[in-house]
Amino acid sequence: EFIDGLRVTDEETVRIVEMVLAGSINKEIVAAINEAGGRAAGLCGKDCNLIRAKKLVRTKRDEGSNIERVLDLGLVGEPDQIDPHILDCFKNSDITPVIAPIGFGPDGETLNINADTAAGAIAAAVKAKRLIMLTDVSGVLDKAGNLISEMAADEARAAIADGTVSGGMIPKVETCLDAVDNGVEAAVISDGRVPHAILVEFFTPGGAGTMITGADHR
């Protein structure tokens, strides 16, 4: 079920989501990393209180009455507090944590969290130097359809305001902005379909995709 394009998650659905994201998909990613020669371990946001969440609240103004109403999306959440202590165990090791975006609410209820939002919140909590978000487009495009390779935070906000950034790219850019506003040096939106996209970002002068930087890191 959707309300104004937003998925509603009921109790039955969130149980399935948790089984799939924290179970099969998480373990598939872990296995792929291990098979490629790395070392990975699977977690979810409920482990060691990693992601404390709150229900996501969205509102919509009724065109007829001009009254703003609250949309009930069920068990959909957003990060409220990140406790990164469990991640400290991985800092001085060669193990990569793979985190499923499942959090817990004030009453212990399971909340389904957007993966991009969860990644941005965790990156900010651990003061990561860079957040890399892989998607199915080359990055942020200008109105002529050309890739914007780098944007300052204020330029990214202006691009949302004037419609240059639209649709599904808006929440991705907003996640990047939240990250750089909270201590991450830079956030990158890149095309995950490109072979070795992360290596290209780290080891080539131009990087890959669109980099969004905060005021302190221009």
Steps between C-alpha positions, in 0.01 A plus 500: 500500500619851417388839626597782265786292364631396843492133596295404804661229716274301731606242762489204263696687235770619739555142618559395140722803437713415802538137394600599148726799571667375818490138386533393141615822331745591776655154493521501120702823512720363778560181303586696184760708685652192661509311170680795339777472759378750756367438848150615592250458782126567489314725743169679518414827668342319795829334595656664807252788465680622189201687348243643737220629279177696509196470279530693178243778489384647173229759449293613204297815460146436377442713191132556572510595868867604518524287816825314554446135585740239635560192285521174696767285335492231765832351612723721286773675694789740479818497711467687827823398673798295384707306753816415305679310778453164329669645192808586706573127500558518125718813486831328561413180317470400137134403543235696311166537680195457276206673670135435420287819538270370772465705819304485821251755630432649845289199600734243349299469180679416177515788252590478133746776404599626156847358427644832379375678812648233728836514322517878529418497870762233573763685294436817701510313831842347431629825343580327174714688252275402214153358440454321168148428380467267202194533279391428142582839348833672444442758775330839525422642157449861399193611306675415173560145618872541562671355806587749775831372635512710817257716698534698818223444753338836424507423127332164563224666703447756223479219243218340699321833535512582128401152386837394358495217753163328493320173560690219664824695494369748760519264801846383393631857481328584830674203663833625367426847636412361843826306500726793409311726740586254777870454447548282191757669276330409172216287367495344155208378289634261237383240250531157657460336159842627393771239560726589794309825565630526857861449389454765231372740767793443733790461260439731203535880501147567376334234710161366397152643517413818690686609811319723751719683748433703810613857555809389695630265232479690172 
